[in-house]
Amino acid sequence: SDLPTTPTACCIDAALICCCMKFGKQLERHKVAGWDAFYVDYTGLKHSLKQCYAKSIQKSKKDTPQAADQAYSSSDGEGDSPSSKGLACGGTSPLQASETWLVELEASIDRVNDFFCSTADELEGRLDAGTEELKQARGSDVEFQLKCHLQSLARELQATLLDISHFAAANYTALYKILKKHDKRTGLCVLPAILQQVAKEPFHDPGKARLESMQARLREFADQLGVDSELQLAAPTDKSLSENAWPLIRLSFSLGVISMALGVL
């Protein structure tokens, strides 16, 4: 089962897949096992969105029925930033952004950042240690035995590297989705400003550069161990994904931007 090799084809296929299942279910289905507690709390934020704005919606409908009805004509949409209170998308919103909800959103972002950074730190530490061990054993009697051990380490690092890359991409998409839902429900326009901030978070743009640098180092390490980094090193459960791992990782980071463009259109 060949995967599409061009960005356009990949995006079309991804979009078709996404249409078949609600995002919340997709996110739960594709979470990395054991990492559930560190993802954006998409479901919690969705429920909190209804609770935080319930009273404001009722008050706005009494005070300005027409404006409120326009702002809440749909209950299934997405987001904006604290600095954009009262700014409406394509109209005048009778509401202001809920500080309570924005604090919950920030807590989710902090949780993602903390886990991403701690995992990346651990990966770099293990890679540094393995590289140093190999250097120290070069030409010694234990070099061959050590290389066998380090080959297993390299495979573990690659698997975790793929997992943390998918983790970062999934959380960015979750933030985009919940912000879009926030804006659609409230009539506010916080999504653009918050996503600009999110792009600078450690798990996103800086994280992407960090992981790509780590992948380059891991490939070099694998070459020194005699491991074919393209065919043998990456070994997730789905072989078709391992063969196309890094093109897909790069794609996943850009899907959120493409989604934003489609949303504007």
N, C-alpha and C positions, 0 to 999 in steps of 0.2 A: 504494500500500500504506500505509494509514493505521495509525499506531501508536496504542496505547491511550492515552487522555488522562487517565484517573483513576489515582491511585497504586495502588489495589487491582488494577485491570485490568493495569497495568504489572507489578506484582509477580507476579501469577499467570502472565503470559506469560513473565517472566524465569525463574520457577521451573520452568516446563515445558521451557524451552530448556536450563536447567542439568541437568535430569534426563537429557537425551539424550546427554550427553558428560561424561566425567570432567573434574574441575576442572583438573588439570594440563594436559590437552590444550586446554581452553578458554583457559587463560591464555596458552599459547604461541601459539595461533591469533590472539588479539586484542591481542598486544603491539604497541606503537607501533614501527614500523620504525626501527632504529638505536638504540633505547633498551633493548635486551634485557639488557645488562649491569647495568642499574640497578634492575631489578625484584627483589622478594623472591625468593630462590633456593628456590622451592617444592620442586622436585625434589631439590635437594641436601639440604634440611632433612628431607625425607621419608626419604631414604636414611640420613642421619646419625641420624635418630631410631631406626632399627633397630639401627645399629651401637652407639650410645651406651648403649642399654638391653639389648643382647643378653646381656652377662655378668650384669647385675642380674636379668634375667628367669630365667636358668638357676639362679642362686643362690637366688632367691626360691622357685622351684619345689621346690628341694631342702629349703629350710628350712620353708616354709609352703605346701605344694602347693595346698591349697584356696583360700587367699587369692590366691595368684599366678594360679591358673587363672581365678578370678573377675575379677581385674584385667586379664587378657589374653585374655578370652574372645573379643574381636574384635580384629583387627589392622588395621582400616580406619577409624580415627576421628580426633579433634582436641583442644587445649591449656591451660596455667596459668602462674604467675609465680614468680620466685625466692623471693619472700617466703612462698610457700605450700608449701614442701617438705614432703612426707609427707602433705599433705592430700588425701584421697580424695573422689571424687564419689560420693555415695550408698553409701559403704562404707569399709573400711579398706584402704589400699594398702600393700603390703609394700615399696614403693620410695620413693626420694627423687628429686626433679627433678635431672636431669643438668646440672651447671654447664657442661660442654662444649657441650651442645646449646643451652643458653640463651645462651651467648656467641655461638654461630653465629647464633642468631635475632636477637640485638642488632646484630650486624654487618650483617645484611640490612636491619634497620630504619634503621640509620645511613646505609646506602648510598641507600635510598629518600629519606630526609630531605635528604641532601646534594644529590642530583640535583634533587629538587623545588625546593629553595631556590635553587639556582644558576639553574635554568630560569626560576623566577618573578622572580628578580632581573633576569635578562636581559630578560624581557618588560617589566617595569616601566621599565627603563632605556631600551629602544627606544621605548616609548610616551611617556615623558617627553621624549625627544629629538624625536620626531615632533611632539608638541604644541607644543614650543618653536619648532621650525622654522616651523610654520604660523603661529604668533603673530608671529614676526619678519617673515614674508613678506606679511602681510596688507596689501592695498592696493598692493603693489608690482607691477612688470612680470612677475615670475617666479611670482606666486601661482598662476596657472592650471596652469602646468607642474609646479610643486611639488605641487599637489593631486593630479595624476595619479599622481605618484610615491608620495605618501603613501597613496593608495587601495590600491596594491599592498601597501604596508607593513601597512595595517590588516587586509587579508585574511590576510597571513602571521601576524600576531599572533593573529587569531581562530582560525586553524587550530591554532596551537601551544597556545593557551589551552584548546581542546577536548581536545587530546592530553594535556596535563598533568593536566587534570581526570579524564579516563578512567584515566590512569596512577595517580593517587592512589587512586581508587575500587578499581581492580583489585588494588592492593597491600594495601589494607585487607582486602579479601575473602580474598586469599591468606594473610594473617596469621591471620584468623579460621579458615580451613580447616585450616591446619597446626597451630594450637593445639588445635582440636577433635580432630584426628587424634592429637596427642600425648596428650591426656587419655583418649581412648578406648583407646589402646594401653597406657597405663601405669596407669590407674585413679586418676591424680592429678587435681587440679582447679585448674590454673594459668590457664585461659582467662579467667575473669572479671577477675582482678586485672591480667593483662597487657593485656587489651583496654582497661581503664580508663586505663592508662598510654599506650597507643597513641593513644587519642582526643585526648590532649594533645600528641602529636607534631606538629612543624611541617607535615607533609604532610596531616594530617587536619583536626581542627576549626579550628585557626588557618589552615591552608591553604585550607579551604573559604571562610572569611570573606575571606581575601586575594584569592582568585580571583574571588569575587562582586564585590568592590570594583573589581577590575581590569576585569571585564566591563562594569560600569556606566561606567567611564571610557572604555573602548573604544567603547561605543555613542555616547557624547557626542562623541568624536573623529570617529567615522564620520559622525555627523550634520553636523558642521562641514565635512566633506569632500564632503557630498552623496551619501553611500553609504547605501543602505537596509540598516541593520544586521540586519534580520530575514531578508531574502530574498537579498541579494547578498553580504553580508559573510562569512557562514559558508559555506564551500565544501568540506567533506570529500568523500571519494570517494562516499559514499552520500548522495544528496540527501534521502532520507526522514529520515536522522539529522540533517541540517543544519536541517531545518524544525522539528525538535522538540528541538534540541540542549540548551537550558538546562533544560527540564523533565526530560530524561533525566539530565543531570549531577546535578541536585538529587536525583533518585531514586537514582542510583548510590551517593551518599554514605550514603543511609539504608538501602540493601539489607543492609548488614552488620548493622545493628541489628535489622532484621526477621528476618534469618537466625538471630540469637542467640535471639530470642523464639521462633521456630519450634523451635529446638533444645531449648529448655527445655520446651516443650510436648511 
